[in-house]
Amino acid sequence: MKIFLKTEDEIDLMREANQLVGKTLAEVGRHIKPGVTTRHLDKVADEFIRDHGAIPTFKGFPNPYGEPFPAAICTSVNDVVVHGIPSDDVVLHEGDIISVDCGTLLNGYNGDSAYTFMIGEVDEAVKQLLEVTKQSLYLGIEQAVPGKHVGDIGAAIQAHCEAHGYGIVRELTGHGIGKEMHEAPQIPNYGMRGNGVMLKAGMCIAIEPMVTLGNRNIGMLPDRWSIVTRDHQVAAHFEHTIAVRKGKAEVLSTFEEIENH
């Protein structure tokens, strides 16, 4: 698959789409509390994205079986790693965690980011999993400079998470992003330094560690979307869209509003 390098004008448009994702996640975050359904969170996100002149890209996005995703966000609670479908039947409880993954299409370009929220008081071991997973995302981003390779990003994420005894999901990866939500190259969360596609200035990629408290084995629920840990231990997921630039990658999405509310 062809890798598209973005111009400065395109990166500006990518930044706008990704800032909107950050704002949407923050808006969803304000509604996350015990007793709330994941369907309600989806309604909040859908309205917020459309009110800002964008389209929720996840809605209608097909899985490998050609079945369209039915919602604007993925809401993955506890042992659901990613791609959880919002539902009236899934109610949040004190001590849960929920990964919210969101995509927008604004002015022809895509934004994509994810954040794992804690509901009330969360077990200390789970809190540490979230902290380490988020740290690993930024360690991966540090490697996203021209001349480095995709393997350098994965190696940095893998080393940090495995040093804490966590599992790295291997079947799912980050990805290139631009006019399409998923572009080349794939960005695995494990790897060898110096391996894989070489990074160039102007590449836009979504880096998204998916990390498990237990082992890394996963399965799929009968809904053919939700990915769960086989040992039913919890998993964390954080994602930023970045632009590869000389010197230092630019993070186009943002957690600022989420963490400052």
PEMO-V174005 format. One record per pair of residues at least 4 apart in sequence whose C-alpha atoms are under 7 Angstrom apart, sorted by the first residue. I is the first residue (numbers start at 1). GAP is how many residues later the second one is. D is the distance in whole Angstrom. If there is no record, write none. Layout:
# PEMO-V174005
i: [I	I]
gap: [GAP	GAP]
d: [D	D]
This chain:
# PEMO-V174005
i: [1	2	3	3	4	5	5	6	6	6	6	7	7	8	9	10	11	12	13	13	14	14	14	14	15	15	15	16	17	17	17	17	17	17	17	18	18	18	18	18	19	19	19	19	20	21	21	21	21	21	21	21	21	22	22	22	22	23	23	24	24	24	24	25	25	26	26	26	28	28	28	28	29	31	32	32	33	33	34	34	34	34	35	35	35	36	36	36	37	37	37	37	37	37	38	38	38	38	38	38	38	39	39	39	39	40	41	42	42	42	42	42	43	44	45	45	46	46	46	47	48	49	49	49	49	50	50	54	54	54	55	55	55	56	56	56	56	57	57	57	57	58	58	58	58	58	59	59	59	59	60	60	60	61	61	62	62	62	62	63	63	71	71	73	73	73	74	74	74	74	74	74	74	74	75	75	75	75	75	75	75	75	76	76	76	76	76	76	76	76	77	77	77	77	78	78	78	78	78	79	79	79	79	79	79	80	80	80	80	80	80	81	81	81	81	81	81	82	82	83	83	83	84	84	85	92	93	94	94	94	95	95	95	95	95	96	96	96	97	97	97	97	98	98	98	99	99	99	99	99	99	100	100	100	101	101	101	102	102	102	103	103	103	103	104	104	104	105	105	105	106	108	109	109	110	110	110	110	110	112	112	113	113	113	113	114	114	114	114	115	115	115	116	116	116	118	122	122	123	124	125	126	127	128	129	129	129	130	130	131	132	132	133	133	133	133	133	134	134	135	136	136	136	136	137	137	137	137	137	137	138	139	139	139	140	140	140	140	140	141	141	142	142	143	143	143	144	144	144	144	144	145	145	145	145	145	145	145	146	146	146	146	146	146	147	147	147	148	148	148	148	149	149	149	149	149	149	150	150	150	150	150	150	150	151	151	151	151	151	151	151	152	152	152	152	153	154	154	154	154	154	155	155	155	155	155	156	157	157	157	158	158	158	158	159	160	161	161	162	162	166	166	166	166	166	167	167	167	167	167	167	168	168	168	168	168	169	169	169	170	170	173	173	173	173	174	174	174	174	174	174	175	175	175	175	175	175	175	175	175	176	176	176	176	176	176	176	176	177	177	177	177	177	177	178	187	189	200	201	201	201	202	202	202	203	203	204	204	204	205	205	205	206	206	206	206	207	207	207	208	208	208	208	209	209	209	210	210	210	211	211	211	212	212	212	212	213	213	213	214	214	217	217	218	218	218	218	219	219	219	219	220	220	220	220	220	221	221	221	229	240	240	241	241	241	242	242	242	242	243	243	243	243	244	244	245	245	255	256	257]
gap: [183	182	181	182	199	197	198	4	5	196	197	4	195	4	4	4	4	4	4	96	4	95	96	97	4	237	238	4	4	87	88	89	92	93	94	4	93	94	234	235	4	233	234	235	4	4	81	82	83	90	91	92	232	4	231	232	233	4	234	4	21	24	25	4	233	4	231	232	4	13	16	17	229	10	4	87	59	86	58	59	60	85	56	57	58	4	55	56	4	50	51	53	54	55	4	37	48	49	50	52	53	4	47	48	49	4	4	4	29	30	31	44	4	4	4	27	4	10	26	4	4	4	5	6	7	4	5	50	51	52	49	50	51	16	47	48	49	4	46	47	48	11	13	14	15	45	10	11	12	13	8	9	10	7	8	4	5	6	7	4	5	14	15	27	28	29	8	9	10	11	12	26	27	28	8	9	10	11	23	24	25	26	4	5	6	7	8	22	23	24	19	20	21	22	18	19	20	156	157	149	150	153	154	155	156	4	146	147	148	149	155	129	146	147	148	154	155	144	145	142	143	144	141	142	141	4	26	25	26	27	24	25	26	27	28	22	23	26	19	20	21	22	18	19	20	15	16	17	18	137	138	14	15	16	12	13	14	10	11	12	7	8	9	10	6	7	8	4	5	6	4	71	69	70	67	68	69	70	71	128	129	126	127	128	140	123	124	125	126	122	123	124	120	121	122	4	4	5	4	4	4	4	4	4	4	84	107	4	106	4	4	29	4	28	76	78	103	4	104	4	4	21	24	25	4	20	70	71	72	101	4	4	17	18	4	13	14	16	17	12	108	106	107	5	9	10	4	9	55	100	105	54	99	100	101	102	103	104	53	54	55	98	99	100	51	52	53	4	46	50	51	45	46	47	48	49	50	4	37	45	46	47	48	49	4	40	41	42	43	44	45	4	40	41	42	4	4	34	35	36	37	4	35	36	37	38	4	4	32	33	4	10	31	32	4	4	4	5	4	5	45	46	47	48	49	44	45	46	47	48	49	21	42	43	44	48	41	42	47	18	19	13	14	15	16	12	13	14	32	33	34	7	8	9	10	11	12	30	31	32	6	7	8	9	10	28	29	30	4	5	6	27	28	29	26	20	20	44	43	44	45	41	42	43	40	41	38	39	40	36	37	38	33	34	35	36	32	33	34	29	30	31	32	28	29	30	25	26	27	24	25	26	4	22	23	24	20	21	22	17	19	12	13	9	10	11	12	8	9	10	11	4	5	6	7	8	4	5	6	4	11	13	10	11	12	7	8	9	10	6	7	8	9	5	6	4	5	4	4	4]
d: [6	6	5	7	7	5	5	6	6	5	6	6	7	6	7	6	6	6	6	6	6	6	6	6	6	5	7	6	7	6	6	5	7	6	5	6	4	6	6	4	6	7	5	6	6	6	6	6	6	6	7	6	7	6	6	5	6	6	7	6	6	6	7	6	7	6	6	4	7	6	6	6	7	7	7	7	7	6	5	5	6	7	6	5	6	7	6	6	7	7	6	6	4	6	6	6	5	5	7	6	7	6	5	4	5	6	6	6	7	6	6	6	6	6	6	7	6	7	5	6	6	7	5	6	6	5	6	6	6	5	6	5	7	5	6	5	6	7	5	5	6	6	7	5	6	6	5	6	5	5	4	5	6	5	5	5	5	4	6	5	6	7	7	7	6	5	7	5	5	6	7	6	5	7	7	5	6	6	6	6	5	7	5	6	5	6	4	5	5	7	7	6	4	6	6	5	6	5	6	6	6	5	5	4	6	6	7	6	4	7	7	7	6	5	7	5	7	6	6	6	5	6	7	5	7	7	7	5	5	7	5	6	5	4	7	6	5	7	7	6	5	6	5	5	7	7	6	4	6	7	6	5	6	6	6	4	7	6	6	6	7	5	4	7	6	5	7	5	5	6	6	6	6	5	7	6	6	7	6	7	6	5	5	6	7	7	5	5	7	6	5	7	6	6	6	6	7	6	6	6	6	6	6	6	6	7	7	6	6	6	6	7	6	7	7	6	7	7	6	6	6	5	6	7	6	7	7	7	6	7	6	7	6	6	7	4	7	6	6	7	7	7	7	7	6	5	7	7	7	6	6	6	5	6	6	6	6	6	5	4	6	7	7	6	6	6	7	7	7	6	6	5	6	6	5	4	5	7	6	7	5	6	6	7	6	5	5	5	6	5	5	6	6	4	6	6	6	6	4	4	5	6	5	5	5	6	6	6	6	7	6	7	6	5	6	7	7	6	5	7	7	6	5	6	7	6	5	7	6	5	4	7	6	5	6	6	6	6	5	7	7	6	5	5	6	6	4	6	5	5	5	6	6	6	6	4	5	6	5	7	6	4	5	5	6	6	4	6	5	5	5	6	5	7	7	7	6	7	5	5	6	6	6	6	6	5	6	4	6	6	6	7	7	6	4	6	6	6	6	7	6	4	7	6	6	7	7	6	5	6	5	6	6	6	4	6	6	6	6	7	6	6	6	7	5	4	5	6	5	6	6	6	7	6	5	6	7	5	6	6	7	6	6	6	6	6	5	4	5	6	5	7	7	5	7	5	7	6	6	6]
